[in-house]
Amino acid sequence: MQFADCSCEKTSGNGNDARATAPSPQLVSDVACAAKVLPEGLGIVTMRRAGRIPSLDGLRALSIILVILSHVRVTENFPQSFALIGTWGSMGVRIFFVISGYLITSLLIDEEQRTQRVSLKGFYVRRAFRILPAFWTFLCGTWLLDQLCDWHLHANSYWAALTFTMYLWRGATNWQLGHVWSLSIEEQFYLLWPLIFARSRRTLRMAICLTVIAIAPLIRTLLMIAGKGGVIAYSIVGQADFLMYGAFLALAVSHSPSVVKAVVSRAVTISRISATIALFGSEFLARMVDGWYEALPVIFSFQGVLIAYLIASFTIVERGIAYWLLNVRPVVLIGLWSYSLYLWQELFLCPAELTPIAWFQRYPQNLCFAVGAGMASYYLIETPFLHMRRHLERRHRVLAVKSAC
């Protein structure tokens, strides 16, 4: 999952803000101090748009919709004539991974360009504010429903979820917490990649990305031969290259923006349609045609290239109907809710064969509860903690400017 913040602080104004007023001496002093301590230039995120990266929220919305459709189709009372719509749920998670690699690396590059360094402490604190409050709330809610509904979830599942080690040592033992495997991969990436990034130069970073991308099909093939399909699908060992596709894309955009733009600007409409058909078609064939499962190690790599291309296309070339759809307000909202939606949907979208099935886990009310819980989590948990984080960041920047003066 892509649970990174795709925004940066910006200032905005309107006509009323433009009235000529005399700045206070203290304001003049603070601005002068800031000019001394802040480096010139902006990172790749803030250079292109002083706000959210275009289309990323829309792509996250697409991803979470694919995941939800794949889960709701197996719930009790769901019309099986529409079950085919949930074929692409796993691919939705892989899209999240590429987005995460791209976004996190973009933010690291942005910070390095602005401050000439990367603060690991600052990064981990920001991630903690972003991930942990909603996640801990979800775990408490899961435990409460577990007691009320007699799910009898295993302690191992709680422990693996709490430590973000799902499928690292052992697989999930309960459906309700099984989806934490993707968040575990994200957290492991958040732990390792910034550390590598901060202690290496651009050439080495790109070499690491390309090495992981190159050896990933071989590793997946060996795991497939060894009968370790679960490791391929649910662990960082089998999914790391998707994160690296996104990271490499961010590095390429930073190093050679004109080259990347030239590549993705050619025959934009035809290229986007072709890549989308190839992406969804490869997943469909892999699941529907006998014998294609054995080709998944290579198909995954093929999909990683396509996802990275689509991310580059929709974040750099800001035109076309598909671009508009990804950035229309309702779609962006779903993207903003995507993390909380992902956390809570598994509690309500349970397979029909699981017992006991509560009334709120039957279609269609289960879908309403899943969306409602996700929205409540976003507005009541995520948003207040993100506001708290930004307040602390602004306060820290003001103190840093004053201390430098």
Residue pairs with C-beta under 8 A, 6 or more apart in sequence:
1 63
1 93
1 96
1 97
1 100
1 182
1 183
1 186
1 338
1 339
1 342
2 56
2 60
2 63
2 95
2 96
2 97
2 99
2 100
2 103
2 186
2 338
3 100
3 130
3 131
3 183
3 186
3 339
4 99
4 100
4 103
4 104
4 107
4 130
5 107
5 126
5 130
5 386
6 52
6 53
6 56
6 57
6 103
7 51
7 52
7 53
8 45
8 46
8 50
8 51
8 110
9 390
9 393
9 394
10 50
10 51
11 50
23 31
29 405
30 398
30 401
30 402
30 405
32 405
33 401
33 402
33 404
33 405
34 401
36 404
36 405
37 400
37 401
37 404
38 114
39 113
39 114
39 115
39 116
41 113
41 114
42 110
42 113
42 114
43 106
43 107
43 109
43 110
43 111
43 112
43 113
43 114
44 106
44 109
44 110
44 113
44 250
44 253
44 254
44 257
45 53
45 106
45 107
45 109
45 110
46 110
46 114
53 103
53 106
53 315
54 314
54 315
54 318
54 323
54 326
54 327
55 311
55 314
55 315
55 323
55 326
55 327
56 99
56 103
56 311
56 315
56 335
57 326
57 327
57 331
57 332
57 334
57 335
57 336
58 314
58 325
58 326
58 327
58 328
58 331
58 332
58 335
59 95
59 99
59 310
59 311
59 314
59 326
59 335
60 96
60 99
60 334
60 335
60 338
61 326
61 331
61 332
61 333
61 334
61 335
61 338
62 92
62 95
62 326
63 92
63 93
63 95
63 96
63 99
63 338
64 92
64 334
64 335
64 337
64 338
64 341
64 342
65 92
65 334
66 88
66 89
66 91
66 92
66 95
67 89
67 92
67 93
67 342
67 345
68 341
68 345
68 349
68 367
68 370
69 85
69 86
69 88
69 89
70 86
70 87
70 88
70 89
70 90
70 92
71 86
71 89
71 345
71 346
71 349
72 78
72 86
72 349
72 363
72 366
72 367
72 370
73 80
73 82
73 83
73 85
73 86
74 83
74 86
74 349
74 351
74 352
75 349
75 350
75 351
75 352
75 361
75 362
75 363
75 366
76 352
76 357
76 361
76 362
76 363
77 362
77 363
77 364
78 363
87 283
87 284
87 287
87 288
88 280
88 283
88 284
90 233
90 283
91 279
91 280
91 283
91 303
93 182
94 239
94 242
94 300
94 303
94 304
94 307
95 307
96 182
97 182
97 185
97 186
97 239
97 242
97 243
97 246
98 242
98 243
98 245
98 246
98 249
98 304
98 307
98 308
98 311
99 246
99 311
100 186
100 189
100 243
100 246
101 189
101 193
101 242
101 243
101 244
101 245
101 246
101 247
101 248
101 249
101 250
102 246
102 247
102 249
102 250
102 308
102 311
103 246
103 250
104 189
104 190
104 193
104 194
104 246
104 247
105 193
105 197
105 246
105 247
105 250
105 251
106 250
106 253
106 254
108 118
108 123
108 194
108 197
108 198
109 250
109 251
109 254
111 117
111 118
111 119
111 122
111 123
112 118
113 254
117 198
118 194
118 197
118 198
120 194
120 195
120 198
123 190
123 194
124 190
124 194
125 389
126 389
126 393
127 190
129 385
129 386
129 388
129 389
130 382
130 385
130 386
130 389
131 183
131 186
131 187
131 339
133 381
133 382
133 385
134 339
134 340
134 343
134 377
134 378
134 381
134 382
134 385
135 183
135 343
137 377
137 381
138 343
138 344
138 377
139 158
139 161
139 162
141 344
141 347
141 373
142 153
142 176
142 177
142 347
143 153
143 158
145 151
145 176
145 347
146 152
146 153
146 176
149 356
149 358
150 356
151 174
151 176
151 356
153 173
153 174
153 176
153 177
154 173
154 174
156 170
156 173
157 172
157 173
157 174
157 176
157 177
157 178
158 177
160 166
160 167
160 168
160 169
160 170
160 172
160 177
160 180
160 184
161 177
161 180
161 184
164 180
164 183
164 184
164 187
164 188
165 184
166 172
166 177
166 178
166 180
166 181
166 183
166 184
166 234
167 181
167 184
167 230
167 231
167 234
167 235
168 184
168 188
168 235
168 236
171 230
171 234
172 178
172 180
172 181
172 234
175 346
175 350
175 351
175 354
176 346
176 347
176 350
177 346
178 346
179 342
179 345
179 346
181 234
181 235
182 342
183 342
183 343
184 236
185 235
185 236
185 239
185 243
188 236
189 236
189 240
189 243
193 243
193 247
196 205
196 208
197 205
200 208
202 251
202 254
202 255
205 247
205 251
206 248
206 251
206 252
206 255
208 244
209 244
209 245
209 247
209 248
209 251
210 244
210 248
212 240
212 241
212 244
213 241
213 244
213 245
213 248
213 301
213 304
216 238
216 240
216 241
216 297
216 300
216 301
217 297
217 298
217 300
217 301
219 237
219 238
219 297
220 232
220 238
220 296
220 297
220 300
221 297
221 298
223 229
223 231
223 232
223 237
223 238
223 297
224 232
224 294
224 296
224 297
231 237
231 238
232 238
232 296
232 297
232 300
233 239
238 300
241 300
241 301
241 304
242 300
242 304
242 307
245 304
245 305
245 307
245 308
246 308
246 311
248 308
249 260
249 308
249 311
249 312
252 259
252 260
253 260
253 312
253 316
260 312
260 316
261 316
261 317
263 312
264 271
264 309
264 312
264 313
264 316
264 317
265 316
265 317
268 313
268 317
268 319
268 320
269 320
271 309
271 313
272 310
272 313
272 314
272 320
272 322
275 306
275 309
275 310
275 313
276 310
278 302
278 306
279 303
279 306
279 307
279 310
282 299
282 302
282 303
282 306
283 299
283 303
285 292
286 292
286 293
286 295
286 296
286 299
287 293
292 299
314 322
314 323
314 326
317 323
325 331
334 341
336 378
337 374
337 375
337 378
339 378
339 382
340 373
340 374
340 375
340 376
340 377
340 378
340 381
340 382
341 370
341 371
341 374
341 375
342 374
343 374
343 377
344 370
344 373
344 374
344 377
345 370
345 374
347 370
347 373
348 360
348 361
348 366
348 367
348 369
348 370
348 373
349 361
349 366
349 367
349 370
350 357
350 361
350 366
359 365
360 366
360 369
